[in-house]
Amino acid sequence: MTQDHRTPVPYAADERATLTAMLDFQRDTLALKCAGLTPDQLRERAVAPSALSLLGLVRHAADVERGWFRNTLAGERIPSHWTPPGSTERADFDVDGADVDEAFTIWGEECARSRAFVDAAASLDVTGTHGVETYSLRYVLAHMIEEYARHNGHADLLRERLDGATGE
């Protein structure tokens, strides 16, 4: 893997700074796990019958960023980047022939929008709704850290399977 340039997490900071740095650290970890691989390696699935791949994780992360920050908190109604309208099947893990550059660009754009939303929020108590549930920005940040951390565990195993690379 390439050199580690992940966002440092402060050991003593306020809640917003800690949560946003932790989330950026997790985003950076996913990018690090994908660094230096070919498009075919990024598309390679873990084990049959699983559809899990590093590229699928990137596409999933982009849609999760979109769903929580843009749709739930900002009240937008932006459809999935990859699931066709009207479909109930998630297409983020369907990576056969998927454009690697497009996926990383969309993920980067969604992360930037999420950061901008957080930066502009008056407080961590800002809320948004999904269905009948109300969620605070604080909850969404904590959930996103968990979401990335869980999938980064998958990314660790995928990367190790591809080229033996391990690490933090």
C-alpha positions as CSV (number, residue, x, y, z in Angstrom):
1,M,0.0,0.0,0.0
2,T,1.0,3.6,-0.3
3,Q,2.2,5.9,2.4
4,D,-0.3,6.6,5.2
5,H,-1.7,10.2,4.9
6,R,-4.9,9.7,6.9
7,T,-6.4,12.6,8.8
8,P,-5.0,12.8,12.3
9,V,-7.6,12.5,15.1
10,P,-7.1,14.9,18.0
11,Y,-6.8,13.4,21.4
12,A,-8.4,16.3,23.2
13,A,-10.8,18.4,21.2
14,D,-14.5,19.4,21.2
15,E,-17.2,17.0,20.1
16,R,-17.5,18.3,16.5
17,A,-13.8,18.3,15.9
18,T,-13.4,14.8,17.3
19,L,-16.3,13.4,15.3
20,T,-15.4,15.0,12.0
21,A,-11.7,14.0,12.3
22,M,-12.7,10.4,13.2
23,L,-15.0,10.3,10.2
24,D,-12.3,11.7,7.9
25,F,-9.9,9.2,9.3
26,Q,-12.3,6.4,8.4
27,R,-12.9,7.8,4.9
28,D,-9.1,8.1,4.4
29,T,-8.7,4.5,5.6
30,L,-11.0,3.2,2.8
31,A,-9.0,5.3,0.2
32,L,-5.8,3.8,1.6
33,K,-7.1,0.3,1.3
34,C,-7.9,1.0,-2.4
35,A,-4.6,2.8,-3.2
36,G,-2.3,1.3,-5.8
37,L,-4.7,-1.3,-7.1
38,T,-5.8,-1.8,-10.7
39,P,-9.4,-1.4,-11.8
40,D,-9.7,-5.2,-12.1
41,Q,-8.4,-5.7,-8.5
42,L,-10.8,-3.1,-7.2
43,R,-13.7,-4.9,-8.9
44,E,-12.6,-8.4,-7.7
45,R,-15.1,-10.0,-5.4
46,A,-14.2,-11.4,-2.0
47,V,-15.6,-14.9,-2.3
48,A,-18.6,-16.5,-4.1
49,P,-21.5,-15.8,-3.8
50,S,-20.7,-12.4,-2.1
51,A,-20.8,-9.3,-4.3
52,L,-18.4,-7.5,-1.9
53,S,-15.5,-5.7,-3.6
54,L,-13.4,-2.7,-2.8
55,L,-15.0,-0.8,-5.6
56,G,-18.4,-1.8,-4.3
57,L,-17.5,-0.5,-0.9
58,V,-16.5,2.9,-2.5
59,R,-19.8,3.1,-4.4
60,H,-21.7,2.1,-1.3
61,A,-19.9,4.7,0.8
62,A,-20.9,7.4,-1.8
63,D,-24.5,6.4,-1.6
64,V,-24.5,6.2,2.2
65,E,-23.0,9.8,2.3
66,R,-25.7,10.9,-0.1
67,G,-28.5,9.2,1.9
68,W,-27.6,10.5,5.3
69,F,-26.2,14.0,4.7
70,R,-28.1,15.1,1.6
71,N,-31.4,13.3,1.9
72,T,-31.9,12.8,5.6
73,L,-30.3,15.9,7.0
74,A,-30.5,18.4,4.2
75,G,-33.9,17.3,3.1
76,E,-32.9,16.7,-0.6
77,R,-34.3,13.8,-2.6
78,I,-31.3,12.7,-4.5
79,P,-31.6,9.2,-6.0
80,S,-28.9,6.6,-5.8
81,H,-26.0,7.1,-8.2
82,W,-26.2,3.5,-9.3
83,T,-29.6,2.0,-8.6
84,P,-32.1,2.6,-11.4
85,P,-35.2,4.5,-10.5
86,G,-38.0,2.3,-9.4
87,S,-35.7,-0.6,-8.6
88,T,-35.6,-2.0,-5.1
89,E,-32.3,-3.8,-5.7
90,R,-29.2,-1.9,-4.5
91,A,-26.7,-1.6,-7.4
92,D,-23.7,-0.1,-5.6
93,F,-22.1,-3.5,-5.3
94,D,-22.8,-4.4,-8.9
95,V,-19.4,-3.5,-10.2
96,D,-19.0,-5.6,-13.4
97,G,-17.9,-3.0,-16.0
98,A,-18.2,-0.2,-13.4
99,D,-16.2,2.9,-14.1
100,V,-13.5,3.2,-11.3
101,D,-12.8,6.8,-11.9
102,E,-16.4,7.7,-11.9
103,A,-17.0,5.9,-8.5
104,F,-14.1,7.6,-6.8
105,T,-15.1,11.0,-8.2
106,I,-18.7,10.6,-7.0
107,W,-17.5,9.4,-3.6
108,G,-15.1,12.4,-3.3
109,E,-17.9,14.8,-4.3
110,E,-20.3,13.3,-1.8
111,C,-17.7,13.4,1.0
112,A,-17.1,17.1,0.1
113,R,-20.8,17.9,0.3
114,S,-21.1,16.1,3.6
115,R,-18.2,18.1,5.0
116,A,-19.7,21.3,3.8
117,F,-23.0,20.4,5.4
118,V,-21.3,19.7,8.7
119,D,-19.3,22.9,8.5
120,A,-22.4,25.0,7.9
121,A,-24.5,23.3,10.6
122,A,-25.3,25.6,13.5
123,S,-24.8,22.7,15.9
124,L,-24.7,18.9,16.2
125,D,-28.3,19.2,17.3
126,V,-29.4,20.0,13.8
127,T,-32.0,17.3,12.7
128,G,-33.4,15.8,9.6
129,T,-35.9,13.0,9.0
130,H,-36.0,9.7,7.1
131,G,-39.5,8.3,7.0
132,V,-41.0,8.8,10.5
133,E,-37.7,9.0,12.3
134,T,-35.8,12.1,13.3
135,Y,-32.0,12.0,13.4
136,S,-29.5,14.5,14.7
137,L,-26.3,15.5,13.0
138,R,-24.5,14.1,16.1
139,Y,-26.1,10.7,15.5
140,V,-25.4,10.7,11.8
141,L,-21.7,11.5,12.4
142,A,-21.4,8.7,14.9
143,H,-23.3,6.3,12.6
144,M,-21.1,7.2,9.7
145,I,-17.9,6.5,11.7
146,E,-19.4,3.1,12.6
147,E,-20.5,2.5,8.9
148,Y,-17.0,3.2,7.6
149,A,-15.2,1.3,10.4
150,R,-17.3,-1.8,9.8
151,H,-16.7,-1.7,6.0
152,N,-13.0,-0.9,6.5
153,G,-12.8,-4.3,8.3
154,H,-14.1,-5.8,5.1
155,A,-11.6,-3.7,3.1
156,D,-8.8,-5.0,5.2
157,L,-9.7,-8.6,4.3
158,L,-10.2,-7.8,0.6
159,R,-6.9,-6.0,0.4
160,E,-5.0,-8.8,2.1
161,R,-6.6,-11.3,-0.2
162,L,-5.6,-9.3,-3.3
163,D,-1.9,-8.6,-2.5
164,G,-1.2,-9.6,1.0
165,A,-1.0,-6.0,2.2
166,T,-2.1,-5.5,5.8
167,G,-1.9,-2.6,8.1
168,E,-3.9,-0.3,10.4
